[in-house]
Every structure is written in C-alpha cells, then in structure tokens.
Amino acid sequence: MDSENSPQSPESPASRKPRVAVVFGGRSSEHGISVVTAGAVLRAIDRGRYDVLPIGITTDGRWALTADEPGKMAITDRRMPSVAELAESAEGGVVLPLAPGDREVVHTEPGAVPKVLGEVDVVFPVLHGPYGEDGTLQGLLELSGTPYVGSGVLASAVGQDKEYMKRVFTSFGLPVGPYLVIRPGEWARDEAGARARIADFAGEHGWPLFVKPARAGSSFGITKVESFAGLDEAIAEAQRHDPKILVESLLRGREIECGVLEFEDGPRASVPAEIPPVQTHDFYDFEAKYIDSAAGLVPAPLTAEETAEVQRLAVAAFEAVSCEGLVRADFFLTDDGFVINEINTLPGFTPISMYPRMWQESGVDYPELVDRLVQAALRRSTGLR
C-alpha cells in the first residue's frame, strides 16, 4: 500500500486515533464462540475514539484479514461462525511485528507485493482456550512490546491450566473442591493404576464425578460420570481436548459467578450472578451456555454478607494469579460456604455472556466495558508482566 493510501497518512502519529486490533478465532475448540465474541466487541467499540482492525485466526492457524462486518459473526440456526467464512482471502495472511518498537502490521497475498496496514497500538484478544488464552499469544505480543488487553503470560497460563490454578488458590488460602489429576500419558502407561486412584477418590468423595480436560474452556470435553461404566468414554472425550485430565467430585451447592475488572485504582468486583439448574441439561455445558442461552440470574439472590464475601474472594483470586484487565470467577455456594471452582482470564464476552451482564448490572455497560479494557491496556507498561 503506497503512502498516500496508508491508513496513517491523513493524520500525524501524535494526532491519530489509537488503533485496536481485535484478534479472534484460533485453533481451539472454542473457535466459534470467539468469533461471536469478536462480533460483539466490533459492534460496541467506539469508532469515534479508536481505529479498528479485525484479524481472525483460522482453525489451522492462519492469520487472516477479515471484513469488519460484525453482523456476520453470530450463531445462526444453532451453527457457529468461523474465520474462514469471514477472511478476505483464502490464501493471504497477516504478519504481526516481532521486533520491539515496530508495530506495523503487514498483509500478504500470493504473487502480490505485501501491503502495510499501519501500526497497531493495542491488541484486544478475544480468543478462548489454548493458543490464545493460555499465554501463547501474550508471549508473542510481549516479544514485540505491543500492549494488549488482559492478563500477562504467567497469569494467562495459570488461568488456563485448572490444576495449577487450584494449586495457586490453595497456596493463597482460597477454598477449592476435591480433585484428582491424570497426567498426560498416564492412562496409556498405567491404566490400572489410574483406575485405582479414581476408585479411591470415588470411595472418599462418592459418585457422580466430573471428568474434564485440564486446559479447555466453555465446558468442552466435560462429562458427568455416574459410575465406572461411563469412565472410559469420559476419559476419551476429555483427551480429545487435552492430554491432561482432571477428575472432580460433585460439589452440591448453588453456582455463583462474579466479574472482576481493572480500574485505575485497582481491581473491583461486579455484582454476582447465579446459574440456576438447567432442567434440559445435566450441568451448565456448552449448549446450555451458548446454543440454548440458559439465563442466569443477575444479580444473584444472595444476602448482603454473601455478596460481600464472594466479591472479596473474586478479587483475591484475581490477585493470587496476578491477573490484569478482567476475570470471571466461578464459585459454588455450599453448606460450608463459598468454594472457588475456576477463573477465566478471557471470559465469554458475547452479549448474553455472564461477564458483561454482571457489569451492566453494576453500572458499566458493554461499550464502556470495552473502552475500560482498552484504556487499561494502553496504560500498562510493555515490560515483563
């Protein structure tokens, strides 16, 4: 692209609007919901304040320039959208800068001269799961010194790995439920030993158990297992998403969620929400969340004391993992009090997702939420996080 047609040319660097690259899609099983999230962010972001560059990552890992058409990024007839459908070229790609101080994004096409798309001031990643939420993209952006929304490399990695997340929570005195880890390759090397450990765990905590991938989200790969009869199938399903598996006991209680958002003076908690039992599903799985749009209660019907306690625990979890930007913390309210299940460092962000709904009820609407996250990223230094 020649200089007179460059997006940067009409304005000097000092006067131009900050440029936000919304990066979405990705290689994980949560590809489709990431595209839906990107559509919501693109609709909400203030175009009078920011220039926006949508960049999609296909399921095979190609970075693609996509049309800025959020209307096409929606669930249609129970079908998820994809980056491949939105890419402007089936073969072209986007190259992000890797050297500190160089923030120019380049678009390539086979047989054509690469086009410089201009500088990016901040990246808004709306990727979920591995290869996006787990510290990998964050590490790439750290190499180039590009500011980005959300937690840094370590917090993102810990927030994606449910085992180490629980270990961190425990070390900070946060209450977690009983769990067992089946490590990569353990089921294949010593199935009898793994079964014996699960049998001991079930003997102590009872059935049913939940078998889930350690590093996946949106409830993908999770199976509720009532007895050993369903164990093999549950293990196989979890291993489709991650070679490391968690086995968790059933926590009997109410499902409560709470959002945390970074303000200028530090993190604050939203009003909490409750996920009531879903009559048509065994638990709050992917279809209940996104396809059937099971509605949560916002705010949750809690006492003032319970609300204050879950807000305290949500901020404590945010700080324990050294998070930045945003987090959704998920809890069970049991007879013995709150137990933290997990945090999400890049939580569901669609219009029906619980995180933006909780903040809407707390006085921060969706456009302001997007703006606060971008501004927090721009304020942050680009050093090690």
Order of alpha helices (4+ residues) and beta strands (2+ residues): beta-alpha-beta-beta-alpha-beta-beta-beta-beta-alpha-alpha-alpha-beta-alpha-alpha-beta-beta-alpha-beta-beta-beta-beta-alpha-beta-beta-alpha-alpha
